[in-house]
Amino acid sequence: MKYVIGVDLGTSAVKTVLVDPQGKVAFEHSEAYPLSRPQPNWSEQNPEDWVKGTIASLKRLMEVSGAEPSQIDGISFSGQMHGLVLVDGEGKALRPAILWNDTRTTAECRKIEKKLGSKLIEIARNRALEGFTLPKILWVQENEPEVLAKAELFLLPKDYVRYHLTGDYAMDYSDAAGTLLLDVGGKQWSAEIAEAFNLPLSLCPRLVESFEQTGTLLPEIAEASGLLASTKVFAGGADNACGALGAGILGEGRTMCSIGTSGVVLSYESNKDLNLEGKVHFFNHSEKDAFYIMGVTLAAGHSLTWFKETFAAEKSFDELLQGVNAIPAGSSGLLFTPYISGERTPHPDANIRGSFIGMDSGHTLSHFTRAVLEGITFSLRESIEIVRESGKEITEVVAIGGGAKNEAWLQMQADIFGASIIKLESEQGPAMGAAMLAAYGAGWFESLGACAEAFIRPAETYTPNAEQAAIYDGIFAVYQDVYSQTRELNEKLAQYRK
C-alpha cells in the first residue's frame, strides 16, 4: 500500500492526513499553536510554531498509523493565505508573521490605490485589502525599515514551513496571487508594482506550479518526523485553492462554499482575462493555467465560535445547535450581521462591526443561534449573487468545512442560496486538496481531474424548500440594507473601542 500526506497549515492548528490511492483517509492528526494579538487589529504568529507543529504532527501520524516510511510517495501542503514572513539570508524569520486577519494596514491600502489606480486591478486582479501581503510589506517598510533592510525574501506561511523541511525556497501561483505582487494573468511577479513601492524583485521567491516537486526532506527533518530523507515534497497551494481541489472544483460551473474561521464562495474560471473590477477575488488555481473567482466573509465560523464562547461557553457546538431546527426561518424577526472582524465581500471594510437587530423578550438562545447561522449564510449569498451576475449559473454548491457538519445548516444554505447543496462522503477540505497535489505530483494520476474522480464522492444532497426560500429572499433584501444603514453609526462608535 502506498500513501501520500496532505499538510494543512491553518490559523489555529496544522493538520496532517494520510491518504491511500482510493482517496480514503487512513489517519489524521492535528497540532495546535497560539495566536498573538499584541495590539488592537493586529494578528501574529511565531513561524517557528508552524514548523514545530508540522514536524510533531507528521511524527505522530506515522506512529499512530503504523505506515512504513517507504510507503509514503509524497507530501504536499495547503496554507493559510496572505501571511507575511520576512526571512534573512539564512532563512530565519526576522519578526513574527503578520496574518491574513490582521487589519492594521488600512493606510497602506489607500497608498497602493493612490499610487497604482486602475493598474492594480489590471495586473493583480484584486483590490487593496488589509488582509493581503503587499500592504503588510509596506507597513514594515514604514514602521520597521530596519527589518525590511535585512530581508532576503518574503514567504507565505506554508512556504516558510516547506523551506524548513526541504531547504528550498519557492512559492506557488495560487498563493502568490494573494500577495498583490503577482501579474495573475501573466503568471509572473509584477516589476511595475514592485518598482512603484521601491521593492526589489529579488524579495520575491521563484514561482512554481502547485504540483511541482520542490525537493526532498532534509536528513534532520526526516529523522525527527519518522520519514525518509528521499520523501518527495511538492509545492502545495493556498488553502482556498486546495479546498477547491478537495471539493472537486475543477471545471466550469463548479462552485463550493467553505465555512471555516472565514467563509468562502468559490467558482472555477478558465478565462484569464475576466475582470470583475475587484468585486470579488480573482486568483490562480492549483490546476495549471486555471483560475477561480471568490468572495469572502471574514468572520463566518468565527462568528459562531465567538457567540458560543461568549453566551454559551458551557455547551458543546452540538448542544448549541440542537434547538435550531425548531426555530422558524428568519429567527422570528431576529437578524445578525457577521461583521465582528470587519468585512471583505462585498464590503471591503475593516472598521464595520456586527449587530443583532430585532431583539425582543421572546427570543431564546436558540433564536440567537439560528440568527447567527442565517447571518453568516446571508453574507455568503452576497458572494453567490456577484458570481451569478458575472454570467455563471449556480444550481449546485459543494459544502465543505464546519458548515457541512450540521444538517440544519446545510438545508439553510440550500434555502438561502437557492441551489442544491452537496455534502461529500469524506470531507477533509484543504488537507485533501494538498494530498491530491502530492498524488498527482507523484504520478498516481494523469490529471488532477482524474484524481478528483477517484478521491471525491458525494454523500447527500439538500434541495431548496420553496416556502423557506421565499422567506429568506425577503429577509436577504433587508440584510443587504443593514451595512449602509449602520456604517455611519459604527464610525461614531469606533472612538470608544479599546
C-alpha positions as CSV (number, residue, x, y, z in Angstrom):
1,M,0.0,0.0,0.0
2,K,1.2,3.4,-0.9
3,Y,0.2,6.7,0.7
4,V,0.5,10.5,0.3
5,I,0.4,13.0,3.1
6,G,-1.5,16.3,2.9
7,V,-0.4,19.0,5.4
8,D,-2.9,21.8,6.0
9,L,-1.3,24.8,7.8
10,G,-4.3,26.6,9.3
11,T,-4.7,29.7,11.5
12,S,-5.2,27.7,14.8
13,A,-3.6,24.3,14.0
14,V,-1.7,22.2,11.5
15,K,-3.5,19.1,10.3
16,T,-1.9,16.1,8.5
17,V,-3.8,13.4,6.7
18,L,-2.5,10.0,5.4
19,V,-4.4,9.2,2.2
20,D,-4.4,6.0,0.1
21,P,-4.9,5.7,-3.7
22,Q,-8.7,5.5,-3.3
23,G,-8.8,8.8,-1.6
24,K,-9.6,7.3,1.8
25,V,-8.0,9.0,4.9
26,A,-6.3,6.3,6.8
27,F,-5.2,8.5,9.7
28,E,-5.1,12.2,10.6
29,H,-3.6,14.3,13.3
30,S,-3.6,18.0,14.4
31,E,-1.3,20.1,16.4
32,A,-2.5,23.5,17.7
33,Y,-0.4,26.6,18.1
34,P,-1.2,30.0,19.7
35,L,-2.3,33.3,18.0
36,S,-1.0,36.6,19.3
37,R,-2.9,39.9,19.2
38,P,-0.4,42.3,20.8
39,Q,-2.4,45.4,19.8
40,P,-5.9,46.1,18.5
41,N,-6.3,45.0,14.9
42,W,-3.1,43.0,15.0
43,S,-2.9,39.3,14.4
44,E,0.5,37.5,14.5
45,Q,2.1,34.1,14.9
46,N,5.6,32.8,15.6
47,P,6.6,31.0,12.3
48,E,8.7,28.5,14.3
49,D,5.4,27.2,15.9
50,W,4.3,26.2,12.5
51,V,7.5,24.2,11.8
52,K,7.5,22.5,15.2
53,G,3.8,21.7,14.9
54,T,4.2,20.3,11.4
55,I,7.1,18.0,12.4
56,A,5.2,16.9,15.5
57,S,2.1,16.1,13.5
58,L,4.0,14.2,10.9
59,K,5.8,12.1,13.6
60,R,2.5,11.4,15.4
61,L,0.8,10.5,12.1
62,M,3.5,7.9,11.3
63,E,3.5,6.5,14.8
64,V,-0.3,6.1,15.1
65,S,-0.8,4.8,11.5
66,G,1.9,2.2,11.6
67,A,2.8,3.1,8.0
68,E,6.3,2.4,6.9
69,P,8.3,5.4,5.8
70,S,9.0,3.7,2.4
71,Q,5.2,3.7,1.8
72,I,5.0,7.5,1.6
73,D,5.1,8.6,-2.0
74,G,5.0,12.3,-1.4
75,I,4.0,15.3,0.8
76,S,2.2,18.5,-0.2
77,F,0.8,21.5,1.5
78,S,-2.2,23.8,1.9
79,G,-1.6,27.0,3.7
80,Q,-3.4,30.0,5.2
81,M,-3.1,32.8,2.7
82,H,-1.5,36.3,2.7
83,G,0.6,35.9,5.9
84,L,3.9,37.8,5.7
85,V,7.1,36.1,6.8
86,L,10.3,38.0,6.1
87,V,13.5,35.9,6.3
88,D,17.2,36.8,6.3
89,G,19.8,35.1,4.2
90,E,19.8,32.0,6.4
91,G,16.1,31.6,6.3
92,K,15.4,32.9,9.7
93,A,12.2,34.8,10.3
94,L,13.0,38.5,11.1
95,R,9.8,39.2,13.0
96,P,6.5,37.4,13.9
97,A,4.4,36.6,10.9
98,I,1.6,39.2,10.1
99,L,-1.5,37.1,9.4
100,W,-4.4,37.3,6.9
101,N,-6.8,38.5,9.6
102,D,-4.6,41.4,10.7
103,T,-6.2,44.7,9.8
104,R,-3.5,47.3,10.8
105,T,-2.8,48.2,7.1
106,T,-5.7,50.5,6.1
107,A,-3.3,53.4,5.4
108,E,-1.1,51.2,3.2
109,C,-4.1,50.1,1.2
110,R,-5.0,53.6,0.4
111,K,-1.4,54.3,-0.6
112,I,-1.5,51.4,-3.0
113,E,-4.8,52.6,-4.5
114,K,-3.5,56.1,-5.0
115,K,-0.2,55.0,-6.5
116,L,-1.4,52.4,-8.9
117,G,-5.0,53.4,-9.7
118,S,-6.6,51.1,-12.2
119,K,-3.3,49.3,-12.8
120,L,-3.8,47.4,-9.6
121,I,-6.9,45.6,-10.9
122,E,-5.5,45.2,-14.4
123,I,-2.3,43.4,-13.1
124,A,-3.1,41.9,-9.7
125,R,-6.9,41.5,-10.4
126,N,-7.7,42.3,-6.8
127,R,-8.4,45.3,-4.7
128,A,-6.0,46.5,-2.0
129,L,-7.3,44.9,1.2
130,E,-5.8,44.8,4.7
131,G,-5.5,41.0,4.6
132,F,-3.2,40.9,1.5
133,T,0.5,40.7,1.7
134,L,1.8,43.8,-0.1
135,P,0.1,46.2,2.4
136,K,1.9,44.2,5.2
137,I,5.2,44.7,3.5
138,L,4.6,48.4,3.1
139,W,3.7,48.6,6.8
140,V,7.0,47.0,7.7
141,Q,8.7,49.4,5.2
142,E,7.1,52.4,7.0
143,N,7.3,51.2,10.6
144,E,10.2,48.8,10.8
145,P,12.5,49.8,8.0
146,E,15.5,48.1,9.7
147,V,13.6,44.7,9.5
148,L,12.9,45.1,5.7
149,A,16.5,46.1,5.1
150,K,17.7,42.7,6.5
151,A,15.1,40.7,4.5
152,E,16.4,38.4,1.8
153,L,12.9,37.1,0.8
154,F,9.3,37.3,1.8
155,L,7.5,34.0,2.2
156,L,3.9,32.9,2.9
157,P,3.2,30.5,5.8
158,K,3.3,27.1,4.1
159,D,6.3,28.2,2.0
160,Y,8.2,29.0,5.2
161,V,7.4,25.6,6.6
162,R,8.3,23.8,3.4
163,Y,11.6,25.7,3.2
164,H,12.5,24.4,6.7
165,L,11.6,20.9,5.7
166,T,13.5,20.9,2.4
167,G,15.9,23.8,2.3
168,D,14.2,25.0,-0.9
169,Y,12.6,28.5,-1.4
170,A,9.6,28.6,-3.7
171,M,6.0,29.9,-3.9
172,D,3.2,28.5,-6.0
173,Y,1.0,30.7,-8.2
174,S,-2.3,30.1,-6.2
175,D,-0.7,31.5,-3.0
176,A,1.3,34.2,-4.9
177,A,-2.0,35.5,-6.3
178,G,-3.0,36.7,-2.9
179,T,0.0,39.0,-2.4
180,L,-0.9,41.8,-4.8
181,L,2.6,41.5,-6.3
182,L,1.7,38.9,-8.9
183,D,0.6,39.5,-12.5
184,V,-2.2,37.0,-12.2
185,G,-2.9,36.5,-15.9
186,G,0.8,36.6,-16.9
187,K,1.9,34.3,-14.0
188,Q,4.9,36.3,-13.1
189,W,5.9,38.8,-10.4
190,S,5.0,42.3,-11.4
191,A,8.1,44.6,-11.8
192,E,5.7,47.5,-12.2
193,I,4.0,47.0,-8.8
194,A,7.3,46.3,-7.0
195,E,9.1,49.3,-8.5
196,A,6.2,51.6,-7.6
197,F,7.0,50.9,-3.9
198,N,10.8,50.7,-4.2
199,L,10.7,46.9,-3.6
200,P,13.4,44.8,-5.3
201,L,12.0,41.8,-7.3
202,S,14.7,39.8,-5.6
203,L,12.5,39.9,-2.5
204,C,10.1,37.6,-4.3
205,P,10.8,33.8,-4.3
206,R,10.8,31.7,-7.5
207,L,7.3,30.7,-8.8
208,V,6.3,27.1,-9.3
209,E,3.1,25.1,-10.0
210,S,1.3,23.7,-7.0
211,F,2.1,20.1,-8.0
212,E,5.7,20.7,-8.8
213,Q,8.4,18.9,-6.7
214,T,10.4,21.3,-4.6
215,G,12.9,19.0,-3.1
216,T,13.0,16.2,-0.6
217,L,13.2,16.2,3.2
218,L,16.4,17.4,4.9
219,P,18.0,14.5,6.9
220,E,17.4,16.0,10.3
221,I,13.7,16.6,9.4
222,A,13.3,13.1,8.1
223,E,14.7,11.7,11.4
224,A,12.5,14.0,13.5
225,S,9.3,13.1,11.6
226,G,9.8,9.4,11.1
227,L,10.1,9.7,7.3
228,L,12.7,9.0,4.7
229,A,15.1,11.8,3.5
230,S,14.2,10.7,0.0
231,T,10.5,11.6,0.5
232,K,9.3,13.8,-2.3
233,V,7.9,17.2,-1.3
234,F,5.5,19.1,-3.6
235,A,4.9,22.9,-3.6
236,G,1.2,22.9,-2.5
237,G,-1.3,25.6,-2.7
238,A,-3.3,28.3,-1.0
239,D,-5.9,26.9,1.4
240,N,-8.8,28.0,-0.8
241,A,-7.3,26.6,-3.9
242,C,-6.6,23.3,-2.1
243,G,-10.1,23.4,-0.6
244,A,-11.4,23.7,-4.2
245,L,-9.4,20.7,-5.3
246,G,-10.7,18.7,-2.3
247,A,-14.2,19.6,-3.3
248,G,-13.7,18.7,-7.0
249,I,-14.0,22.3,-8.3
250,L,-12.1,21.5,-11.5
251,G,-14.4,22.6,-14.3
252,E,-16.7,25.4,-15.5
253,G,-19.9,25.7,-13.4
254,R,-18.4,24.1,-10.3
255,T,-18.9,26.1,-7.1
256,M,-18.1,25.5,-3.5
257,C,-19.0,27.1,-0.1
258,S,-16.4,26.6,2.6
259,I,-17.2,27.7,6.1
260,G,-14.2,27.7,8.5
261,T,-12.9,30.6,10.5
262,S,-13.7,32.7,7.5
263,G,-16.3,31.8,4.8
264,V,-15.6,31.4,1.1
265,V,-17.7,31.1,-2.0
266,L,-15.5,29.9,-4.9
267,S,-16.2,29.2,-8.5
268,Y,-14.0,27.7,-11.2
269,E,-12.9,30.1,-14.0
270,S,-10.9,29.3,-17.2
271,N,-10.9,32.8,-18.7
272,K,-7.7,34.5,-17.6
273,D,-8.9,37.8,-19.0
274,L,-12.0,38.0,-16.9
275,N,-12.1,41.3,-15.0
276,L,-14.8,41.7,-12.3
277,E,-13.4,45.1,-11.2
278,G,-12.4,43.8,-7.8
279,K,-15.9,43.0,-6.7
280,V,-14.7,39.5,-5.8
281,H,-11.2,38.0,-5.7
282,F,-9.6,36.5,-8.9
283,F,-6.8,34.1,-8.2
284,N,-4.8,31.4,-9.9
285,H,-6.0,27.9,-9.2
286,S,-3.7,25.0,-8.2
287,E,-4.6,23.4,-11.5
288,K,-2.2,24.6,-14.2
289,D,-3.5,27.7,-16.2
290,A,-6.8,27.7,-14.4
291,F,-8.3,30.4,-12.1
292,Y,-11.1,30.9,-9.6
293,I,-13.3,33.7,-8.5
294,M,-14.0,34.0,-4.8
295,G,-16.0,36.0,-2.3
296,V,-15.0,36.0,1.4
297,T,-16.8,36.5,4.7
298,L,-14.1,37.3,7.3
299,A,-16.0,36.1,10.4
300,A,-18.1,33.1,9.3
301,G,-17.4,30.1,11.6
302,H,-15.6,32.6,13.8
303,S,-18.9,34.4,14.4
304,L,-20.5,31.1,15.7
305,T,-17.4,30.4,17.8
306,W,-17.5,33.9,19.3
307,F,-21.2,33.6,20.0
308,K,-20.8,30.2,21.7
309,E,-17.8,31.2,23.8
310,T,-19.5,34.5,24.9
311,F,-23.0,33.3,25.6
312,A,-23.0,29.5,25.9
313,A,-19.5,28.6,26.9
314,E,-20.7,25.6,28.9
315,K,-22.3,24.0,25.8
316,S,-20.7,22.0,23.1
317,F,-21.4,23.1,19.5
318,D,-23.7,20.1,19.0
319,E,-25.7,21.1,22.1
320,L,-25.9,24.7,21.0
321,L,-27.2,23.7,17.5
322,Q,-29.8,21.2,18.8
323,G,-32.7,23.6,19.0
324,V,-32.1,25.4,15.8
325,N,-34.4,23.3,13.7
326,A,-37.4,24.2,15.9
327,I,-36.9,27.9,15.2
328,P,-38.7,29.2,12.0
329,A,-36.8,30.6,9.1
330,G,-36.0,34.2,9.9
331,S,-35.5,33.5,13.6
332,S,-38.8,35.3,14.5
333,G,-37.6,38.6,13.2
334,L,-34.0,38.5,14.7
335,L,-31.2,39.4,12.2
336,F,-27.5,39.1,12.7
337,T,-24.7,40.6,10.6
338,P,-21.4,38.8,10.9
339,Y,-19.1,41.9,10.7
340,I,-17.4,41.2,14.0
341,S,-13.9,41.2,12.3
342,G,-14.8,43.8,9.6
343,E,-15.9,42.5,6.2
344,R,-14.4,41.7,2.8
345,T,-17.1,40.8,0.2
346,P,-18.9,42.8,-1.0
347,H,-17.9,45.4,1.6
348,P,-14.1,45.7,1.9
349,D,-14.3,47.5,5.3
350,A,-12.0,46.7,8.2
351,N,-13.9,49.0,10.5
352,I,-17.6,47.9,10.1
353,R,-18.9,45.9,13.1
354,G,-21.6,43.3,13.6
355,S,-25.1,43.6,15.0
356,F,-28.2,41.8,16.2
357,I,-31.3,43.6,15.0
358,G,-34.9,43.0,16.0
359,M,-34.4,41.5,19.5
360,D,-37.4,41.1,21.8
361,S,-38.1,39.3,25.1
362,G,-39.5,36.3,23.3
363,H,-36.2,35.4,21.7
364,T,-34.3,32.5,23.2
365,L,-30.7,31.2,22.9
366,S,-31.9,29.0,20.0
367,H,-33.3,32.1,18.2
368,F,-30.0,33.8,18.5
369,T,-28.1,30.8,17.4
370,R,-30.2,30.3,14.3
371,A,-29.9,34.1,13.6
372,V,-26.1,33.7,13.7
373,L,-26.2,30.9,11.2
374,E,-28.6,32.8,8.9
375,G,-26.5,36.0,9.1
376,I,-23.3,34.1,8.1
377,T,-25.2,32.4,5.2
378,F,-26.7,35.7,4.0
379,S,-23.2,37.2,3.9
380,L,-22.1,34.2,1.7
381,R,-25.1,34.7,-0.5
382,E,-23.8,38.2,-1.4
383,S,-20.8,36.5,-3.0
384,I,-23.1,33.9,-4.7
385,E,-25.0,36.8,-6.3
386,I,-21.9,38.5,-7.6
387,V,-20.8,35.3,-9.2
388,R,-24.2,34.9,-10.8
389,E,-24.1,38.5,-12.0
390,S,-20.8,37.6,-13.9
391,G,-22.9,35.2,-16.0
392,K,-22.4,32.0,-14.2
393,E,-25.4,29.7,-13.4
394,I,-25.1,28.3,-9.9
395,T,-27.6,25.5,-9.3
396,E,-25.3,23.2,-7.2
397,V,-22.8,24.1,-4.5
398,V,-20.4,21.7,-2.8
399,A,-20.3,22.4,1.0
400,I,-17.1,21.9,3.0
401,G,-15.8,22.9,6.4
402,G,-17.8,23.5,9.6
403,G,-20.9,24.5,7.6
404,A,-21.1,21.0,6.1
405,K,-21.3,19.2,9.5
406,N,-24.8,20.2,10.6
407,E,-27.9,19.1,8.6
408,A,-30.0,22.2,9.6
409,W,-27.3,24.5,8.4
410,L,-26.9,22.6,5.1
411,Q,-30.6,22.9,4.5
412,M,-30.4,26.6,5.4
413,Q,-27.7,27.1,2.8
414,A,-29.9,25.4,0.1
415,D,-32.8,27.7,1.0
416,I,-30.8,30.9,1.2
417,F,-28.6,30.3,-1.8
418,G,-31.5,28.9,-3.9
419,A,-29.3,26.0,-5.0
420,S,-28.8,22.3,-4.2
421,I,-26.1,21.7,-1.5
422,I,-23.9,18.7,-1.9
423,K,-22.3,17.1,1.1
424,L,-19.3,14.9,0.4
425,E,-18.7,11.4,1.8
426,S,-15.3,12.2,3.2
427,E,-14.8,16.0,3.6
428,Q,-11.2,16.9,4.5
429,G,-11.2,20.3,2.8
430,P,-7.8,21.8,2.1
431,A,-5.9,18.9,3.6
432,M,-7.5,16.6,0.9
433,G,-6.5,19.1,-1.8
434,A,-2.9,19.0,-0.5
435,A,-3.0,15.2,-0.6
436,M,-4.3,15.3,-4.2
437,L,-1.4,17.6,-5.3
438,A,1.0,15.1,-3.8
439,A,-0.8,12.2,-5.5
440,Y,-0.8,13.9,-8.9
441,G,2.8,15.1,-8.5
442,A,3.9,11.6,-7.5
443,G,2.4,10.2,-10.8
444,W,-0.6,8.4,-9.4
445,F,-3.0,10.1,-11.9
446,E,-2.7,11.6,-15.3
447,S,-4.5,14.7,-14.2
448,L,-6.0,16.4,-11.1
449,G,-9.4,15.8,-12.6
450,A,-8.8,12.0,-12.7
451,C,-7.5,12.3,-9.1
452,A,-10.7,14.1,-8.1
453,E,-12.9,11.3,-9.7
454,A,-11.0,8.7,-7.6
455,F,-10.9,10.7,-4.4
456,I,-14.2,12.6,-4.1
457,R,-17.6,11.0,-3.6
458,P,-20.9,12.9,-2.9
459,A,-22.9,11.6,0.1
460,E,-26.1,13.7,0.4
461,T,-27.9,16.5,-1.5
462,Y,-30.0,19.1,0.1
463,T,-32.5,20.9,-2.2
464,P,-34.2,24.3,-1.6
465,N,-37.6,24.3,0.2
466,A,-39.7,26.8,-1.9
467,E,-41.5,28.2,1.1
468,Q,-38.4,28.7,3.2
469,A,-36.5,30.1,0.2
470,A,-39.2,32.7,-0.4
471,I,-39.0,33.9,3.3
472,Y,-35.2,34.1,3.0
473,D,-35.4,36.1,-0.2
474,G,-37.4,38.8,1.7
475,I,-35.0,38.8,4.6
476,F,-32.0,38.9,2.4
477,A,-33.2,42.2,0.9
478,V,-33.3,43.6,4.5
479,Y,-29.9,42.2,5.3
480,Q,-28.4,44.0,2.3
481,D,-29.7,47.3,3.7
482,V,-28.0,46.9,7.1
483,Y,-24.4,47.7,6.0
484,S,-25.2,51.1,4.6
485,Q,-27.6,51.9,7.4
486,T,-25.1,51.1,10.2
487,R,-21.8,52.2,8.7
488,E,-22.1,55.8,10.0
489,L,-23.1,54.6,13.5
490,N,-20.1,52.2,13.5
491,E,-17.8,55.1,12.6
492,K,-19.2,57.2,15.5
493,L,-18.8,54.2,18.0
494,A,-15.2,53.4,16.8
495,Q,-13.7,56.1,19.1
496,Y,-15.0,54.2,22.2
497,R,-13.4,50.9,21.3
498,K,-10.5,50.0,23.4
